[in-house]
């Protein structure tokens, strides 16, 4: 089901032109998203890992989008907030400042 939805996600990205995309549920979403990225001739660059989360720049259609790949909130909400989420938010802020 998730892989079948990815072309629709990219249609939404094309229309909305977001600066940031946050995927919650990294274990289930990352591989289908990356496959669709390749199918759409997009690139993921500057990928950083943060204790189970990841951050990358999605380059597609002359647009740079910050992509955060997080586990489902039920996995980190209480125990990993400071260790995982705060560093990701900090890096998002740094990347937005570069734009």
N, C-alpha and C positions, 0 to 999 in steps of 0.2 A: 504494500500500500504506500509506504513512504517513498520508495523510488519512483512510483508512478506520479506522485505529486510534485516532484522536483521541477519538471518543466514549467508547471504553473507558478512555482515559487520564483523562477527566473523571469516569467512574464510580469509578475508583480514588481520585481526588482527593476525591470526595464521601465515600468510605468512610474513607480514611486521615486526612484533614484535616491535611496537612503544613504546617509553617511555611515550608519552603523547597522549591522545585522547581528542579532544575538540568537544563537540556536541553543535551546535548552534541551538536553537529552543527547549529549555528544555520542554516547555509545551506539545510539540507533540512527542518528542523523548525519554524522560526519562522512561516512563512506558514500551514502547516496548523494550527498551534497557535492563531494569532491568529484564523483563520477559525472554528475551533471555539469559541474564547472568545466571539466575537460570537454564534454560534449558541446558546450556553449562557446568553446575557444576562449575561456577565461583563464586567468592565472591566479594562483595563491602565492604570495611572496611574504618575506619577512615573518615567517611563522615562529612563534615563541610558545614554549610549553610552561604551564604554571600548575604544578601539582595536580594534574588531571584535567585542567582546563587548557585551552589554547587560544591564541590570538594571531590573526594573519591579515594581510591586506589582500582583498579581492580586487583584481584589476580586470575590468570588463567594460566594453563599449566606451572607452576613453574616460572611465570613471574609476576612482579609487574608493573602495568601501572597506571599512574596518569590520572584520568578521571575528566574533567571539564565539567559541565553541565551549559550552559549559555542560556539565552534567545536569541531570534533572535536579531542580531545587530541593527535592526531598533528600538528595544525597549530600548536599552541602549547607543547607540553610542554617543549621545550628552549629555544626562542628567545624566547617571549613571557611566560614565567612572571612576571617582575617587572613588566613593562610592562602586562600585561592582567589576569592572574589575581589577583595580590596586591591591586590596587585594588578588584576586584570583591569579594574576600573581606572587605576592610576595610569596604566599603559594606554588605555583608550584616550584618556585626557591628554597625554603626551602626544599621541598621534593626531588628535584633533587640533592641537596647537600648531602642528606643522602645516596644516592645510591653509 
